Amino acid sequence: EVQLVQSGGGLVKPGGSLRLPCAASGFRFSNAWMMWVRQAPGKGLEWVGRIKSKTDGGTIDYAPPVKGRFSISRDDSKNTLYLQMDSLKTEDTAVYYCSTSSHWGQGTLVTVSS
Amino acid sequence: DIVLTQSPDSLAVSLGERATIDCKSSQSVLYSSNNKNYLAWYQHKPGQPPKLLISWASTRESGVPDRFSGSGSGTDFTLTISSLQAEDVAVYYCHQYYSALWAFGQGTKVEIK
């Protein structure tokens, strides 16, 4: 069974940092392209970024609102995807999801507030 | 960057009736070398992660009821729910994975009339 298990959310002050892990199981993680998607309160889904598999070049792309502040990485030896979020802003408050496109994590809430 | 615009923003449909959602892309998402449209449809209910319904514009995912269908090519796409059921109340999103920067449409809320 494919599972994506997320952790690491919480409350952080503006300008702070947070790292979100996403632990994968039930499929060949190293071959998967992975993405992060968020949903701010009362808003729609917003694509955050995507990392390709290493065999496909490992290219990482980010949505303009987070480029330069967020960083996506993967540890294929641990079957884990990461989202490093720095210089957080109040507008980054959202539920964050990791996804293979067909399978999704349960989501984790990140609240940026003083 | 490719922008996806859905219409309408919301619609109310009677049980058993047809619901149609359109998605227009600012650029073609049809890759000519394989003749595939890099467009998907998701269903999102409150408190749950999104669910993939349709990929490649018209390929229904395993386990998705056949009342859901996707059509279109290039820049214009449609999700059709042929006979709306109570459990279909949700927000529906189109999603392009053609360009380097992926994107979602703004969403269409489907309710029961």
Interface residues (C-beta under 8 A of the other chain):
Chain A: M35 V37 G44 L45 E46 W47 R50 T59 D61 Y62 A63 P64 Y97 S99 S101 S102 W104 G105 Q106 G107
Chain B: D1 A40 Y42 H44 P49 P50 K51 L52 S55 E61 V91 Y93 H95 Y97 A100 L101 W102 A103 F104 G105 Q106 G107
